[in-house]
Amino acid sequence: MLMFKGLVATLVAFTVTLSVTGAPVVSAFAQEALPEAATGRTAAKSGTAKSYMVVAANPLAAKAGTDILAAGGSAADAAIAVQLVLNMVEPQSSGVGGGAFALYWDAKAEKLASYDGREEAPAAAEENRFLTQDGKPMGRMQAIVGGKSVGVPGVVRLLELLHQKHGKLPWATVIAPAIEIADNGFAISPRLNALLSRDSSFRAGEVARAYYYNPDGSAKAVGTVLKNPEFAKVLRAIASQGADAFYTGAIATDIVRAVTTATSNPADMTLDDLKNYRAVERPPVCGAYRVYKVCGMGPPSSGGVGVIQTLGILEKFDLKGLGAHAPTAEHLLIEAGRLAFADRAVYLADPDKVTVPTATLISPDYVKQRAGLVSAQNRMDQAPPGNIPVKGAQYAPAGSPELPATSHFSIVDAAGNALAMTTSVEAQFGSRLMVDGFILNNQLTDFSYQDVAEKRTVANRVQGGKRPRSSMSPTIVFNRDGKAEMVLGSPLGAAIVGLVVKTLVGMIDWNLSPADAAAQPGALFSFGGGVTIEEGLTPAKPALEALGHRVNVGEFASGIHVIRITKDGLIGGADPRREGVVLGK
């Protein structure tokens, strides 16, 4: 049976968080455009199991997944149950109104597949979508709140595709746990209460206010039982009619109405946009690190490329010899990440709309060339992108400050199949629009519209039918025998790549357990040139500053969820910064 610790703890609200736009660490209450906020941390959370395991951001979601596995379901079946429960218990992070990426390892076929359920811009979308009438870029919250930021949701099509490819149990069976919770309710968690309390934009919406808030405008208290009959109706329709019930008919009509009649930024989504949406199977991207093969999601996510590049740059350095969290080791992680993100800013975008030189970006020769720019003795003044000829256009560097209201879960089933899935509505509570019991995403603000306002041609500009660039990095790592050994990922927007890398370095180079690798303090660079470190790395601050870094101290709202597959069974780790747990048998 599973042994686990740290399942439940009171979460203490922190008032600092990381700005992925390069701003200093500031109060999370002061600026709602910041990432999904940190709400404290507990002790490291670990668990072991012999047969199957789920590591997810909420105990109810993890239990729904393990119940499906106990009934003989596959990792894909369990993923459907986990995601649909997360829609209710962690609505600020993900749900059917958002998008996701998934990696799936079929143990019997010895085949890895990756699936793209990223949102799409409506067909009518143009690159000036988030510019004001005078051609200036909208302010961050001005762009996020309302209809223009909503992309055509991809989660339901992705779940259906996973089930068609890898499911074992009936479709209705794997949806049933979420229907039960929607009917009977769940208790509001400390984290959900804290985030509801600080988000005035979400509270301002009539539908959200009626559901999540008291008549006086205060968030419903921790422990309040919330039922969701509207979402139960949606789930029953999907269970009986498949994903078409979401993308056509009454639910689709409700989504289009919410977007096109929004009080803020009414937009141009149509029923045809929903009807024509498809989840896509894409080739995974893989690269070497030490004796391992690391695989992730390719474009339109920059995550897989970024993880492979960062690890490839680090490979020439003796991180094991330097020791865990030595200032020089943290410096090298920062510098390697800066180079990966320099390439991301120029080359990564939707491969169906622009040419992305993926093979070159992760080729050993190119990565070795990039590694030559990194010195253990000092910070690079600039981290330049590589010079890669691209057919059709030369693009300028373009930032896209993703806001990390995202969730990740890792699953291994009794047959050895493994799934890593990262899922998101983008900003905390997405566009702040709620319809039929679920929240609509704001993923279209992941397009690079500041650069469009400044008349630069960028790969990640808004285009009709295009999927915005992402940093989501579901990752599966294979050992020298070709066996899946590590399954992981994290939320935190553009910081995801760095979080996945530091977790892998922790396990591979520093011999940390999954729980300790997830819990270890991090050091992440920001687009503004500074570095944010967590409190546990404070002793390294003077040395990092001596190497040339501008250092702030803050708390990350990561949610790293890891499973390591060993000859003796499964070992799981759940990030203590959120409410995740390790469950299995």
PyMOL commands that set and color helices and strands:
alter all, ss='L'
color gray80, all
select helices_A, chain A and resi 59-70+75-89+140-144+155-166+171-184+190-197+200-203+206-212+229-241+244-247+249-260+271-275+303-314+319-322+327-347+358-361+364-371+443-446+449-453+493-508+514-519+535-546
alter helices_A, ss='H'
color red, helices_A
select strands_A, chain A and resi 3-4+45-49+53-56+99-106+111-117+186-187+225-226+280-282+285-289+292-296+405-412+418-426+434-435+438-439+475-478+484-488+523-525+531-534+551-554+561-566+569-574+581-584
alter strands_A, ss='S'
color yellow, strands_A
deselect
rebuild
show_as cartoon
